[in-house]
Amino acid sequence: PSHDTTRTGADRRSKAVTMMACHYDDKSKSIRVFCSDGYTRQCNIDRLPSIEVGRALWKTLQEYGKNGLSVQFVAAGGFSPDRWFYDVQPVANETVEM
């Protein structure tokens, strides 16, 4: 995966959700996304391959959120995609968790 983790489990995907808000937290150097299923998901920028990857992820999150797309969050290393993510993918024609 394109995410630095000490765990070796497979990537996991969340259920389809919509993003309610995105926030960059300067103190923890992380992106936090508030989602329609009530979960807040977090990406630690310092674990991505580069700052450019982090900027591209932020831009993608902004675009998907602005357009109200259904998305799935991807977590590395078998971590819970309801809490962590390093990638987000658009989802077509799926029921969104509220």
Order of alpha helices (4+ residues) and beta strands (2+ residues): beta-beta-beta-beta-alpha-beta-beta
